[in-house]
Amino acid sequence: MSSTTYKIAAIPGDGIGVDITDAASQVLNTLAQAHGGFSFDFTTFDWSSKKYLERGWYMPEDGMEQLKKHDAIYFGAVGWPDVPDHISLWSLILPIRTSMNQYVNVRPTRILKSVTAPLAQLQKNRKDLDWVIIRENSEGEYAGQGGTTHGHGPNAIATELAIFTRVGIERIMRFAFETAKLRPRKKLTMVTKSNAQRHGMVLWDKVFYEVAKEYEGVVEWDKMLVDAMTVRMVNKPESMDTIVATNLHADILSDLAAALAGSIGIAPSSNLDPTRSCPSMFEPIHGSAPDIAGKGIANPVGAFWSAAEMVRWLGKGDLDKTADQLMEAIENVSENGIRTRDMGGESSTKEVTDAVCKEIEAIVGKK
């Protein structure tokens, strides 16, 4: 059997990002060895806040060129109390997303087997929550446009401009409709705030309606204001399937979705370049969690789920079954009671990782 080697740029970053990246690498290597048809070649880049404080930069000037030599990027987390968040974010992950044309962020959410949902109705009807949130990942509220005048005085003025372009909106809407078309329910909910934001978000709505005409009879769709969307996610989760929202709105809503599904520690994300001209990046959404960094108790499930999505993307359809087997292993281990504290267990990061590796070997070997 011929084997494909995937070159992965690993950026552990800060805090628990180091622990969960090591765990994900172990799980991915185990999956590849059990499968036999592919392997991973990891290159680790220490672009952390600690290094930033030592040398004054996160990534070198040729950092993007180094990343482009890889098939995918696996990202742990960035952020540390000694560095202001806007510096760490805008010096590392956001430049990667924009430079690598990763204009789509995909965040699937469902209640995994054995995970306890915080709401009684979701615990009873677990299948009601099965969503894919499509986040516009390149512009909107995170475009970085604006400035500060008289910043050190009592009359300081700060402007933050949300940028919406027809090209940016159209491509994310089309991706969202294509995603919904492939889902069993074939339903898309568009999130907006055009009642109050009368320029950029009105264009957001307008382009959505234009693209929607191309999917008449194929995808059912509806529209929600973002504030009302939070209520609907809690009270009527079964009424939604695929969700598309702006950079900021989807960022917030996906955290609510993770909480409703049981823990932000299990939530994955994919930063995709649909053209595949640049490597896509995969990361859990939980952040660096400085309060538990170095304690060996971080939940690696979000990291593993992100790794499964990376396998799915790299395989271009050929490794979907393998990604599903990884998810099966994760759920089986959790169902057997091997969980970290945020999921009601007592297991360490390493204990969960080792158990998932063992389960992978059993599942892939059997099938």
Secondary structure, DSSP 8 states (H G I E B T S, - for coil): ---EEEEEEEEEESTHHHHHHHHHHHHHHHHHHHH-SEEEEEEE----HHHHHHHS-SS-TTHHHHHTTSSEEEEEE--BTTB-HHHHIIIIIHHHHHHTT--EEEEEEE--TT---SSHHHHHSGGG-EEEEEEE-SSEEEEEEEEEESTTSTT-EEEEEEE--HHHHHHHHHHHHHHHHHSSS-EEEEEE-TTT--SHHHHHHHHHHHHHGGGTTT-EEEEEEHHHHHHHHHH-GGG-SEEEE-HHHHHHHHHHHHHHTT-GGG-EEEEE-TT-SS-EEEEESS---GGGTTSS----HHHHHHHHHHHHHHHTTTTHHHHHHHHHHHHHHHHTT---GGGT----HHHHHHHHHHHHHHHHHH-
